[in-house]
């Protein structure tokens, strides 16, 4: 019987130039990204084989690549990251992406604006 587990990379930090407002795209801001994949990792657990799980480095590279291309909305950014991660995980795996735009320019003290998607 296959047992699925969550594999993830949390709190990846980036300085990027996303935003609706021109100033955000010029000045940039800090972002934190979490990616989790719910997958069958039985082979990795039993045989100590990287081919039997999701490679953390591939997750990081997918996020880094997408963080470097400015978009207006972090909802769109999350979807782009999800599509890229989907390209190298099993089709039945669940993927969860959480993006935090740290200290967004909202005119007051705000820790983060957040988007979380799961598919």
Secondary structure, 3 states (H helix, E strand, C coil): CCCEEEEEEEEEEEEECCCCCHHHHHHCEEEEEEEEEEEECHHHHHHCCHHHCCCHHHHHHHHHHHHCCCCCCHHHHHHHHHHHHHCCCCCCCEEEEEEEEECCCCCCCCCEEEEEEEC
